[in-house]
Amino acid sequence: MARNGSGRLWLRHIRPDFVIDAVAHLTAEDVHRVAPDATALCFDIDGTVTDYHAPAVTEAEASHLATLREAGYQIFVVSNCYGQRAREVHRLFEPYVTGVFTPEDCVDPADPKPNPRKHGKPAPDMILAATARAQIPPDHVVMVGDQLFKDVLSARRAGVRALLVPRLGPSDHNGVRYLQRPVERVLRPLLGLPALKRSWPHTLTPVP
């Protein structure tokens, strides 16, 4: 029994602190209730706030981000996107948030071999860049995303709390859809997470 427990210790690195069924249902009151010391929220975009590679931010999505910001939270976008999509994400979200970080924003100009991909989640670099911009310690931040192996793991590596939501929308990156999502479905019961989308809570809920 002890050996099985030890073998599962790695699961703590992908176990979120909180769950909710949709970002649209996340309220400032909920965040204050379960994480009263949190002062900043980092959001993944594709599959979390919008469908994968959505070409626009809807009025409802923009209004929701603005509402959280008006409640006093610093709001950041932390997205694994590159090239043209990274530029689009900056253009789409900068009017509504405190800051936008993509892997390209974390490249050191002095690096003789700059490689944006090494800064993508599950690396903690973008989240740490957001905490530096916000001038707050990591334990005052909550990372919100839809993937255990990118969003939750990067949160753990950055020392921030993690909020997991089920994937939003029908689209997905093929590698994630066919390789990562099946593994996540197997792991969710081991992590004490909802197995079916209809069983996710409508309010922000700590993971027991």
C-alpha positions in Angstrom: 0.0 0.0 0.0 2.8 2.4 0.9 4.5 1.7 -2.4 1.3 2.5 -4.3 0.9 5.8 -2.4 4.5 6.7 -3.1 4.0 5.8 -6.8 1.2 8.3 -7.0 3.0 11.2 -5.4 3.7 12.7 -8.8 0.0 13.2 -9.2 0.2 16.2 -6.8 2.0 18.1 -9.5 -1.1 18.0 -11.8 -3.8 18.2 -9.1 -5.6 21.6 -9.2 -6.7 23.4 -6.1 -10.1 24.4 -7.5 -12.6 23.5 -10.2 -15.6 25.1 -11.8 -17.6 24.2 -14.9 -16.8 27.3 -16.9 -14.8 30.5 -16.7 -18.1 32.4 -17.5 -19.4 31.3 -14.0 -16.3 32.4 -12.2 -17.1 35.5 -10.0 -15.0 37.8 -7.9 -17.1 36.8 -4.9 -16.2 33.2 -5.5 -12.5 33.9 -5.8 -12.6 36.0 -2.6 -14.4 33.2 -0.8 -12.0 30.4 -1.6 -8.8 32.4 -2.1 -9.1 35.6 -0.1 -5.5 36.5 -0.5 -5.5 36.2 -4.3 -5.0 39.5 -6.1 -4.2 38.3 -9.7 -5.7 35.8 -12.1 -3.8 34.3 -15.0 -6.0 32.8 -17.8 -5.2 30.4 -20.5 -7.1 31.3 -23.6 -7.7 28.5 -26.1 -10.2 26.0 -24.6 -10.5 28.1 -21.4 -11.8 31.6 -22.2 -12.5 30.9 -25.9 -12.8 28.0 -28.3 -9.4 26.9 -29.7 -8.0 29.7 -32.0 -11.2 31.7 -31.8 -10.8 34.7 -34.2 -12.5 37.2 -31.9 -13.4 37.9 -28.2 -17.1 37.9 -27.7 -18.8 40.7 -25.9 -19.7 38.4 -23.0 -16.1 37.2 -22.7 -14.7 40.7 -22.7 -17.3 41.9 -20.2 -16.6 39.0 -17.9 -12.8 39.8 -17.9 -13.6 43.5 -17.3 -15.8 42.7 -14.4 -13.1 40.7 -12.7 -10.6 43.5 -13.3 -13.1 46.1 -12.0 -13.4 44.0 -8.8 -9.8 44.7 -8.1 -8.0 41.7 -9.6 -5.1 42.0 -12.0 -5.9 39.9 -15.0 -3.3 38.3 -17.2 -3.4 36.1 -20.3 -0.9 33.3 -20.3 -1.1 31.5 -23.6 1.0 28.9 -25.5 0.7 30.5 -28.9 3.3 31.5 -31.4 3.9 33.7 -34.4 0.8 35.2 -35.9 -1.5 33.7 -33.3 0.6 35.3 -30.5 0.2 38.7 -32.2 -3.6 38.1 -32.5 -3.9 37.2 -28.8 -2.1 40.4 -27.9 -4.4 42.5 -30.1 -7.6 40.7 -29.0 -7.0 40.7 -25.2 -4.8 43.7 -24.4 -7.8 46.1 -24.2 -9.4 43.9 -21.4 -6.6 42.7 -19.3 -3.6 43.9 -17.3 -1.1 42.1 -19.5 -0.6 39.4 -22.1 2.2 36.9 -22.1 3.1 34.4 -24.7 6.3 32.3 -24.9 7.8 34.9 -27.3 7.4 37.6 -24.6 9.7 35.6 -22.3 12.6 35.3 -24.6 15.8 37.0 -23.3 17.0 39.5 -25.9 20.6 38.6 -24.9 20.0 34.9 -25.6 22.2 33.9 -28.6 19.8 31.0 -29.4 16.4 32.3 -28.5 13.8 29.6 -28.5 10.3 30.7 -27.5 9.0 27.2 -27.1 11.2 26.5 -24.0 9.1 29.2 -22.3 5.7 27.7 -23.0 3.7 25.9 -20.4 4.3 23.6 -18.6 7.4 25.9 -18.0 6.5 28.5 -15.3 8.1 31.4 -17.2 5.0 33.2 -18.4 3.2 32.9 -15.0 6.4 34.2 -13.3 6.5 37.1 -15.8 2.9 37.9 -14.8 3.8 37.9 -11.1 6.7 40.2 -11.8 4.5 42.6 -13.7 1.9 42.5 -11.0 4.6 42.9 -8.3 3.1 40.3 -6.1 4.3 37.0 -4.7 3.2 33.8 -6.5 1.0 32.6 -3.7 -1.3 35.6 -4.5 -2.0 34.3 -8.0 -4.5 31.8 -9.4 -3.8 30.2 -12.8 -7.0 29.2 -14.7 -6.8 26.7 -17.5 -8.3 23.5 -19.0 -5.2 21.2 -19.2 -3.6 19.2 -16.4 -0.3 18.8 -18.1 0.2 22.4 -19.2 -1.9 24.8 -17.1 -1.9 23.0 -13.7 1.6 21.7 -14.0 2.9 25.2 -14.9 1.0 26.6 -11.9 2.6 24.1 -9.6 6.1 24.9 -11.0 5.5 28.6 -10.5 4.2 28.2 -7.0 0.7 29.6 -7.7 -2.7 28.0 -7.2 -4.4 26.2 -10.1 -8.1 26.4 -11.1 -9.2 23.7 -13.7 -12.1 24.0 -16.0 -13.4 21.5 -18.6 -12.4 22.3 -22.2 -14.6 25.0 -23.8 -15.8 24.6 -27.3 -15.6 21.8 -29.9 -12.1 22.6 -31.3 -8.8 21.5 -30.0 -5.1 21.1 -31.0 -4.8 17.6 -32.6 -1.9 16.6 -30.4 -3.8 17.6 -27.3 -7.1 16.0 -28.5 -5.6 12.6 -29.3 -2.7 12.2 -26.9 -3.3 14.3 -23.9 -7.1 14.4 -23.3 -7.5 10.6 -23.1 -4.8 10.4 -20.4 -6.5 13.2 -18.5 -9.8 11.4 -18.6 -8.1 8.3 -17.0 -6.4 10.5 -14.4 -9.3 12.6 -13.3 -10.8 10.0 -10.9 -7.4 9.5 -9.3 -7.2 13.2 -8.7 -10.7 13.5 -7.2 -11.9 15.5 -10.2 -15.3 15.3 -12.0 -15.4 12.6 -14.6 -18.2 14.0 -16.7 -18.7 17.5 -17.9 -22.2 17.7 -16.4 -20.8 16.8 -13.0 -18.5 19.9 -12.7 -19.7 22.4 -10.1 -21.3 25.6 -11.2 -19.5 27.6 -8.5 -15.8 27.7 -7.6 -15.1 24.6 -5.5 -11.9 23.5 -3.7 -10.7 20.0 -4.7 -10.9 17.8 -1.6 
